[in-house]
Amino acid sequence: MNFKKTMRLGSGAMALVFVALLGACGGEGTSPSSVLKELDAAPSYTQEHTMRIGIWEAPAASETSFRYMMDAGVNMVWNVDSADYFRLADLNGIKVYPNLARNFGNSLKQLSTLEQTNQKWELYKDHPSFGGFNYVDEPGCDNIADLPLLAKNHNQNFKDREFVVNLYPSSFYYQHAKNIYNSYEEYVEDFCDNALVNLPDTTRLLSFDHYNIKRATKNGETVAALSDNWLYTAEVIAHYAKEYDADTHAFLLTCEHYDYLPQTYESLRWQAYTYMSYGIRGFSHFTYSGGGFLIDPPVDVGTGVPKNEPLYQAVKRLDNELLAWDDIYLAFRWDNVLQVLGSDNLAADGDYSNMLFDYTSMSAESSPYISSVTATKDTLVGLFHDGNGNPGFMVTNMDFPTAVMPEGTEVPGAPDFDTLGIDEIRIKVDGANKAIVIREGSVSEMKVQEGTIRLSLAPSEGVFVIPYRIKK
């Protein structure tokens, strides 16, 4: 069954989605309970994984700056190239990624030559904080052909440091004339074929920035609007990362700029948990501290002291929440995502569809573990597995406010999630009698009755669920 065309069951009823069993579960009609392993104890995850938490524009090279960054969970900075920064980063354990592209703006970037790259390596190689090179931000199609030589050189000579490139999102990709001849999927695939395949001994990374929450006008009032191809970008990156065995990284819209709205903790976590439903494994804030075009950045570039205290606290809260359970999340590998239309929307309009879902085409229509799922709000259920084959689900309340916070509130003009309601979700996993639930960074255990996991998610909230079956 297509999740986007769920039958309306009547006013106030939940939209019940029956998930077809995959062939891997056995013959037609076989219960997925045979897939869920029977365990002696709850799954345990003690790996020392660390999620990337970065910032695009770094504050001043000072002890004050680093104290605030460390408190906010930041462990990487982009585009820094100074001896003082490397010295402080060495002392504080923050990774530094210098930028090698030699010009910025809307033109296609001119990449560094092998000779220039090797010269930079000699400058940075002895710093433990040197995480790798940011070779180029948003390369155009013309740049892709220049990447194999750089990637092969990196893999041969710098393989213990990362080869980083941040790709266009689909929202801006087609705005540049030289990109219109390849689809966005072809663009990402070309990058994988020209860069990632030439990095067999180096961490592979697919990174992108798609800022999604914009200012719009409706009936003469300012409202919050979404980029309709946002999830399309995420799914393309996610599927190619799976195919090419790559790590993933996304930039979060953090600061108000251009026509993008200001942000709060709720809107930041909504972005992060939505991305995590697509298996995204690391984040950076755009922008955390600087950039002359920004409105009210959270940290002063010159001093490193918080300038926008509410936004700084929102960033700090989200980052540390994610880092509190990154060892669990990063122990899982992403498979796909289920898109569930909420019964509240279907009850109001039997022909309702979610614009963001409509722009995607690669979402799953079934899971070998889930026999049915219901939700009152539009919901994403990311499908994962750990190294032992145990399933995990990243469940995100996708309900989004069209309203913005009125004047006089803490962050006027930000998306107003207080206007939204609770998402009541039921996930049927035949055979499950227990589940681990991670909510706001805290881990708890849930008893599961008759295989049904019952979740109540606040607006913008996401939880990670690990169902399992304990021997009785």
C-alpha positions as CSV (number, residue, x, y, z in Angstrom):
1,M,0.0,0.0,0.0
2,N,1.2,3.5,-0.8
3,F,1.5,5.5,2.5
4,K,0.6,8.6,0.6
5,K,-2.8,7.2,-0.3
6,T,-4.1,5.9,3.0
7,M,-7.9,5.3,3.1
8,R,-9.9,7.7,5.2
9,L,-11.5,5.8,8.1
10,G,-13.9,8.5,9.3
11,S,-13.8,11.6,11.4
12,G,-11.7,11.1,14.5
13,A,-10.4,7.7,13.5
14,M,-6.8,6.9,13.0
15,A,-5.5,6.2,9.6
16,L,-4.5,2.6,9.8
17,V,-1.7,1.5,7.5
18,F,-1.1,-2.2,6.9
19,V,2.4,-2.8,5.9
20,A,2.9,-5.6,3.3
21,L,5.4,-8.3,4.3
22,L,8.6,-8.3,2.4
23,G,9.8,-11.5,0.7
24,A,12.6,-11.8,3.1
25,C,10.1,-12.7,5.9
26,G,9.2,-16.0,4.2
27,G,6.2,-17.0,2.3
28,E,3.1,-14.9,1.7
29,G,1.1,-14.4,4.9
30,T,4.1,-15.3,7.2
31,S,4.1,-13.3,10.4
32,P,7.1,-11.0,10.9
33,S,7.4,-12.3,14.4
34,S,9.8,-14.9,13.0
35,V,12.1,-12.1,12.0
36,L,12.3,-10.4,15.4
37,K,15.0,-12.3,17.4
38,E,14.3,-13.7,20.8
39,L,17.0,-12.3,23.2
40,D,18.2,-13.1,26.7
41,A,18.6,-9.4,27.5
42,A,18.0,-6.0,26.1
43,P,20.3,-4.9,23.3
44,S,23.3,-3.0,24.6
45,Y,25.3,-0.2,22.9
46,T,28.5,0.9,24.4
47,Q,30.6,2.0,21.4
48,E,32.4,5.2,21.7
49,H,30.9,6.9,18.6
50,T,30.7,10.7,18.4
51,M,28.3,12.5,16.2
52,R,29.7,15.4,14.2
53,I,28.4,18.7,15.6
54,G,29.9,21.6,13.6
55,I,29.6,25.3,12.9
56,W,30.2,26.9,9.5
57,E,31.5,30.3,10.7
58,A,33.8,30.1,13.6
59,P,34.0,32.8,16.4
60,A,37.3,34.4,17.4
61,A,40.4,32.3,18.2
62,S,40.1,32.8,22.0
63,E,39.7,30.7,25.1
64,T,36.3,32.3,25.6
65,S,35.1,31.2,22.2
66,F,36.2,27.7,22.8
67,R,34.6,27.5,26.2
68,Y,31.2,28.4,24.7
69,M,31.7,26.1,21.8
70,M,32.6,23.2,24.0
71,D,29.6,23.9,26.3
72,A,27.4,23.8,23.3
73,G,28.7,20.4,22.2
74,V,30.5,21.7,19.1
75,N,33.3,19.3,18.0
76,M,34.2,20.6,14.5
77,V,34.6,24.0,12.8
78,W,34.6,24.7,9.1
79,N,36.8,27.1,7.0
80,V,39.4,28.1,9.7
81,D,43.0,28.7,8.6
82,S,45.1,30.2,11.4
83,A,47.8,29.0,13.7
84,D,46.0,30.4,16.8
85,Y,42.9,28.4,15.9
86,F,44.8,25.2,15.4
87,R,46.6,25.7,18.8
88,L,43.3,26.2,20.7
89,A,41.6,23.4,18.8
90,D,44.5,21.1,19.7
91,L,44.0,21.9,23.4
92,N,40.2,21.5,23.3
93,G,39.7,18.5,21.0
94,I,37.7,20.3,18.3
95,K,38.4,19.3,14.7
96,V,39.3,21.9,12.1
97,Y,38.5,21.7,8.4
98,P,40.2,24.3,6.3
99,N,38.6,25.3,3.0
100,L,40.6,24.7,-0.1
101,A,38.3,26.3,-2.7
102,R,39.9,29.6,-3.8
103,N,36.8,31.6,-4.5
104,F,33.2,31.9,-3.3
105,G,30.0,33.4,-4.5
106,N,27.5,32.1,-7.1
107,S,30.2,31.2,-9.7
108,L,31.5,27.7,-9.9
109,K,34.4,27.2,-7.6
110,Q,38.0,26.9,-8.8
111,L,39.5,24.0,-6.9
112,S,43.0,23.9,-5.5
113,T,45.7,22.1,-7.4
114,L,47.5,19.0,-6.1
115,E,50.5,21.2,-5.4
116,Q,48.5,23.7,-3.4
117,T,46.8,20.9,-1.5
118,N,50.0,19.2,-0.6
119,Q,51.4,22.6,0.6
120,K,48.5,23.0,2.9
121,W,49.0,19.5,4.2
122,E,52.5,20.4,5.3
123,L,51.1,23.3,7.3
124,Y,48.4,21.3,9.1
125,K,49.6,17.7,9.3
126,D,51.1,17.9,12.8
127,H,48.0,19.3,14.5
128,P,45.8,16.6,16.1
129,S,42.9,18.9,15.6
130,F,43.3,18.9,11.8
131,G,40.2,16.8,10.8
132,G,40.7,17.0,7.0
133,F,40.2,19.3,4.1
134,N,36.9,20.9,3.0
135,Y,37.8,20.8,-0.7
136,V,34.9,22.8,-1.9
137,D,31.4,24.0,-0.9
138,E,28.6,23.4,-3.3
139,P,30.6,22.2,-6.3
140,G,28.9,22.6,-9.7
141,C,28.9,19.9,-12.3
142,D,32.1,21.3,-13.9
143,N,33.9,20.8,-10.6
144,I,33.1,17.1,-10.4
145,A,35.5,16.1,-13.1
146,D,38.3,17.7,-11.1
147,L,37.7,15.6,-8.0
148,P,39.1,12.1,-8.9
149,L,42.7,13.4,-8.9
150,L,42.2,15.2,-5.6
151,A,40.5,12.2,-4.1
152,K,43.1,9.7,-5.2
153,N,45.9,12.0,-3.8
154,H,44.0,12.4,-0.5
155,N,43.5,8.6,-0.2
156,Q,47.1,7.9,-0.9
157,N,48.7,10.7,1.3
158,F,46.1,11.9,3.8
159,K,43.9,8.9,4.4
160,D,43.8,9.4,8.2
161,R,42.1,12.8,7.7
162,E,38.7,13.4,6.1
163,F,37.9,14.3,2.5
164,V,35.0,16.8,2.8
165,V,32.8,18.3,0.1
166,N,29.5,19.9,0.8
167,L,27.0,19.3,-2.0
168,Y,24.3,21.5,-3.4
169,P,20.7,20.9,-2.2
170,S,18.1,20.3,-4.9
171,S,16.6,23.7,-4.1
172,F,19.6,25.6,-5.5
173,Y,21.2,23.1,-7.8
174,Y,19.2,24.0,-10.9
175,Q,19.6,27.7,-10.4
176,H,23.1,27.5,-11.9
177,A,23.1,27.2,-15.7
178,K,25.9,24.6,-15.9
179,N,24.0,22.2,-13.7
180,I,20.8,22.0,-15.7
181,Y,21.9,19.1,-17.9
182,N,22.1,16.6,-15.1
183,S,19.3,15.7,-12.7
184,Y,20.0,16.1,-9.0
185,E,20.2,12.3,-8.7
186,E,22.8,12.3,-11.5
187,Y,24.8,15.1,-9.8
188,V,25.0,13.2,-6.5
189,E,25.8,9.9,-8.3
190,D,28.6,11.7,-10.3
191,F,30.1,12.9,-7.1
192,C,30.0,9.4,-5.6
193,D,31.6,7.9,-8.8
194,N,34.3,10.6,-9.1
195,A,35.1,11.2,-5.4
196,L,33.9,8.5,-3.0
197,V,34.9,5.5,-5.1
198,N,38.5,6.9,-5.0
199,L,38.5,7.0,-1.2
200,P,38.7,3.3,-0.3
201,D,40.8,3.9,2.8
202,T,39.3,7.3,3.8
203,T,36.0,8.1,5.6
204,R,33.4,8.7,2.9
205,L,31.1,11.6,3.5
206,L,28.0,12.9,1.8
207,S,27.2,16.4,3.1
208,F,24.5,18.9,2.0
209,D,22.7,22.1,3.1
210,H,19.1,22.5,2.3
211,Y,17.5,25.3,4.4
212,N,13.8,24.7,4.6
213,I,11.8,27.2,6.7
214,K,11.0,30.4,4.9
215,R,9.0,33.6,5.3
216,A,5.9,33.8,3.2
217,T,2.8,36.0,3.1
218,K,-0.7,34.7,3.4
219,N,-3.8,36.9,3.6
220,G,-1.5,39.8,4.3
221,E,0.2,38.1,7.3
222,T,3.7,36.7,7.6
223,V,3.6,32.9,7.9
224,A,6.1,30.0,8.0
225,A,6.5,28.1,4.8
226,L,8.5,25.0,3.8
227,S,10.8,24.2,0.9
228,D,8.7,21.6,-0.9
229,N,11.7,19.6,-2.2
230,W,13.5,19.4,1.2
231,L,12.8,15.7,1.8
232,Y,13.6,15.0,-1.8
233,T,17.2,16.2,-1.2
234,A,17.4,14.2,2.0
235,E,16.2,11.0,0.4
236,V,18.6,11.3,-2.5
237,I,21.6,11.8,-0.2
238,A,20.4,9.0,2.1
239,H,20.0,6.4,-0.7
240,Y,23.3,7.2,-2.3
241,A,25.1,7.1,1.1
242,K,23.7,3.6,1.6
243,E,24.7,2.5,-1.9
244,Y,28.3,3.9,-1.6
245,D,28.7,3.1,2.1
246,A,29.2,6.7,3.1
247,D,28.6,8.7,6.3
248,T,26.1,11.6,6.0
249,H,26.0,15.2,7.3
250,A,23.5,18.0,7.0
251,F,23.6,21.7,7.8
252,L,20.8,22.9,10.0
253,L,19.1,26.3,9.4
254,T,20.1,28.0,12.6
255,C,20.2,31.7,12.0
256,E,17.7,34.0,10.4
257,H,19.1,35.2,7.0
258,Y,17.7,36.1,3.5
259,D,14.1,35.0,3.7
260,Y,14.7,32.3,6.2
261,L,12.9,32.5,9.5
262,P,14.6,32.8,12.9
263,Q,14.9,29.5,14.8
264,T,14.2,28.1,18.2
265,Y,14.9,24.8,20.0
266,E,11.7,23.3,18.7
267,S,12.4,24.2,15.0
268,L,16.0,23.1,15.3
269,R,15.1,19.7,16.8
270,W,12.3,19.3,14.1
271,Q,14.9,19.7,11.4
272,A,17.4,17.3,13.2
273,Y,14.9,14.5,13.9
274,T,13.4,14.7,10.4
275,Y,16.9,14.3,9.0
276,M,17.6,11.5,11.4
277,S,14.6,9.6,10.1
278,Y,16.6,9.6,6.8
279,G,19.7,8.3,8.6
280,I,21.7,11.6,8.7
281,R,24.5,11.0,11.1
282,G,26.0,14.4,11.8
283,F,25.1,18.1,11.7
284,S,26.5,21.6,11.5
285,H,24.8,24.9,12.3
286,F,24.5,27.5,9.6
287,T,25.6,29.6,10.9
288,Y,26.6,29.5,14.5
289,S,28.6,32.7,15.0
290,G,29.4,34.9,12.0
291,G,28.8,36.0,8.5
292,G,28.2,39.6,7.7
293,F,24.8,39.1,6.1
294,L,23.3,37.4,9.1
295,I,20.6,38.9,11.3
296,D,21.4,38.6,15.1
297,P,23.9,35.8,15.1
298,P,24.0,33.8,18.4
299,V,27.7,34.4,19.2
300,D,29.7,37.5,18.6
301,V,32.4,36.9,16.0
302,G,34.9,39.1,17.6
303,T,34.6,38.0,21.3
304,G,33.0,34.6,21.1
305,V,30.5,35.6,23.8
306,P,26.8,34.7,23.2
307,K,25.1,37.7,21.6
308,N,21.7,36.0,21.0
309,E,21.3,34.1,24.3
310,P,18.0,32.4,23.5
311,L,19.4,31.0,20.2
312,Y,22.7,30.0,21.8
313,Q,20.8,28.1,24.5
314,A,18.6,26.4,21.8
315,V,21.7,25.3,20.0
316,K,23.4,24.1,23.2
317,R,20.3,22.2,24.3
318,L,19.8,20.4,20.9
319,D,23.5,19.5,20.5
320,N,23.9,18.0,23.9
321,E,20.7,16.2,23.6
322,L,21.9,14.5,20.4
323,L,25.4,13.7,21.9
324,A,23.7,12.1,24.9
325,W,22.7,9.1,22.8
326,D,24.9,9.3,19.7
327,D,26.6,6.0,20.6
328,I,23.2,4.2,20.2
329,Y,22.1,6.1,17.1
330,L,25.4,5.6,15.3
331,A,25.5,1.9,16.1
332,F,22.5,1.6,13.6
333,R,22.5,1.7,9.8
334,W,19.7,3.3,7.9
335,D,17.5,1.2,5.6
336,N,14.7,3.5,4.5
337,V,11.8,5.5,5.8
338,L,8.0,5.0,6.0
339,Q,5.9,8.1,5.4
340,V,2.6,8.0,7.2
341,L,-0.2,10.5,6.6
342,G,-2.0,11.6,9.9
343,S,-5.6,10.8,10.5
344,D,-6.3,14.4,11.6
345,N,-5.5,15.6,8.1
346,L,-7.3,12.8,6.4
347,A,-10.4,13.3,8.5
348,A,-10.5,16.9,7.4
349,D,-9.8,16.2,3.8
350,G,-10.0,12.7,2.3
351,D,-7.8,13.8,-0.6
352,Y,-5.1,15.3,1.6
353,S,-1.5,14.8,0.7
354,N,1.7,16.1,2.3
355,M,3.6,18.3,-0.2
356,L,7.0,17.2,1.1
357,F,6.1,13.6,0.8
358,D,4.7,14.1,-2.7
359,Y,8.1,15.3,-3.9
360,T,9.8,12.1,-2.9
361,S,9.7,8.7,-4.6
362,M,12.0,6.3,-2.8
363,S,10.4,5.8,0.5
364,A,9.6,2.3,1.7
365,E,6.1,0.8,1.5
366,S,6.8,-1.9,4.0
367,S,9.1,-3.2,6.7
368,P,9.7,-6.9,7.6
369,Y,9.2,-5.9,11.3
370,I,6.1,-3.7,11.2
371,S,2.7,-5.2,10.5
372,S,0.8,-1.9,10.9
373,V,1.4,1.7,11.9
374,T,-1.0,4.5,12.7
375,A,-0.5,8.2,13.4
376,T,-2.8,11.2,14.1
377,K,-0.2,13.6,12.5
378,D,2.0,13.3,9.5
379,T,4.8,11.1,10.7
380,L,8.1,9.7,9.5
381,V,9.3,6.3,10.7
382,G,13.0,5.8,9.8
383,L,13.9,2.1,9.5
384,F,17.3,1.0,10.9
385,H,19.2,-2.1,11.9
386,D,22.1,-2.7,14.2
387,G,25.1,-4.9,13.7
388,N,23.2,-7.9,15.1
389,G,20.2,-7.4,12.9
390,N,18.0,-5.8,15.6
391,P,15.6,-3.2,14.2
392,G,15.4,0.4,15.3
393,F,12.9,3.2,14.3
394,M,13.4,6.9,14.3
395,V,9.9,8.2,14.7
396,T,9.4,12.0,14.0
397,N,6.2,14.1,14.4
398,M,6.3,15.9,11.0
399,D,3.4,18.3,11.8
400,F,4.6,21.8,11.0
401,P,3.0,25.2,11.9
402,T,2.0,27.7,9.3
403,A,1.9,30.3,12.0
404,V,4.9,32.3,13.3
405,M,5.4,33.5,16.8
406,P,3.7,36.8,17.4
407,E,5.5,40.0,18.4
408,G,6.4,40.0,22.1
409,T,7.3,36.3,22.3
410,E,10.8,35.1,23.0
411,V,11.7,34.8,19.3
412,P,9.2,36.8,17.3
413,G,8.8,35.6,13.7
414,A,10.0,32.0,14.5
415,P,7.8,29.0,13.6
416,D,5.2,28.6,16.4
417,F,5.0,25.0,17.3
418,D,2.8,25.8,20.3
419,T,-0.1,26.0,17.8
420,L,0.2,22.2,17.2
421,G,-1.1,19.1,19.0
422,I,0.2,15.7,20.1
423,D,0.9,13.0,17.6
424,E,-0.5,9.6,18.8
425,I,1.4,6.8,17.1
426,R,0.9,3.0,17.2
427,I,3.5,0.7,15.7
428,K,2.7,-3.0,15.6
429,V,5.8,-5.2,15.8
430,D,4.6,-8.8,16.1
431,G,6.5,-10.7,18.8
432,A,7.9,-7.6,20.6
433,N,7.3,-7.5,24.3
434,K,9.9,-4.8,25.2
435,A,11.3,-1.6,23.7
436,I,14.1,0.8,24.4
437,V,12.9,4.4,23.9
438,I,15.3,7.4,23.6
439,R,13.5,10.7,24.1
440,E,15.3,14.0,24.5
441,G,18.6,12.1,25.0
442,S,17.2,10.0,27.9
443,V,17.0,6.2,27.6
444,S,14.1,4.3,29.1
445,E,12.5,0.9,28.8
446,M,8.9,0.3,27.7
447,K,6.7,-2.8,28.2
448,V,5.0,-3.7,24.9
449,Q,1.6,-5.2,25.1
450,E,0.5,-7.5,22.2
451,G,3.4,-6.2,20.1
452,T,2.0,-2.6,19.9
453,I,4.4,0.3,20.6
454,R,2.4,3.3,21.8
455,L,4.0,6.7,21.5
456,S,2.8,10.2,22.1
457,L,5.0,12.8,20.4
458,A,4.8,16.5,21.2
459,P,5.1,19.0,18.3
460,S,8.6,18.9,16.7
461,E,9.5,15.8,18.8
462,G,11.2,12.6,17.7
463,V,12.1,9.4,19.5
464,F,14.3,6.4,18.7
465,V,12.7,3.1,19.4
466,I,14.4,-0.3,19.6
467,P,11.8,-3.1,19.8
468,Y,12.9,-6.5,21.0
469,R,11.6,-9.8,22.3
470,I,12.8,-11.2,25.7
471,K,12.6,-14.9,26.3
472,K,10.0,-15.6,28.9
